[in-house]
């Protein structure tokens, strides 16, 4: 049983990146898929696909060779949720990284949230 599936996903990706694996698989959830789509759009991972294995769905993630050692940090946790306003959004590592937020209009990066003037729950930081 996983108490924090997002943290588990980030740990699996971090470990696979350090072990120089090219593919990671894990159980499916909508929030994981949305986070991975944001990571894919910003080129932190190459591809993400949803495969059906019997009744279950599996996320298959192809890691990017461009980022051999991803730094993934879970910010908001089940025991302590972290929310941020639009004017508090800052760059991560001088614009080289990104923050992923859960906003009222869906999961998006800090850059997209700033353009749309949205705040929300800070899910994770990637650099």
HELIX and SHEET records of a PDB file:
HELIX    1   1 UNK A    5  UNK A   18  1                                  14    
HELIX    2   2 UNK A   30  UNK A   41  1                                  12    
HELIX    3   3 UNK A   86  UNK A   88  5                                   3    
HELIX    4   4 UNK A   93  UNK A   95  5                                   3    
HELIX    5   5 UNK A  110  UNK A  115  1                                   6    
SHEET    1   A 3 UNK A  23  UNK A  27  0                                        
SHEET    2   A 3 UNK A  56  UNK A  63 -1                                        
SHEET    3   A 3 UNK A  45  UNK A  53 -1                                        
SHEET    1   B 3 UNK A  72  UNK A  74  0                                        
SHEET    2   B 3 UNK A 120  UNK A 126 -1                                        
SHEET    3   B 3 UNK A  83  UNK A  84 -1                                        
SHEET    1   C 4 UNK A  72  UNK A  74  0                                        
SHEET    2   C 4 UNK A 120  UNK A 126 -1                                        
SHEET    3   C 4 UNK A  98  UNK A 103 -1                                        
SHEET    4   C 4 UNK A 106  UNK A 109 -1                                        
END                                                                             
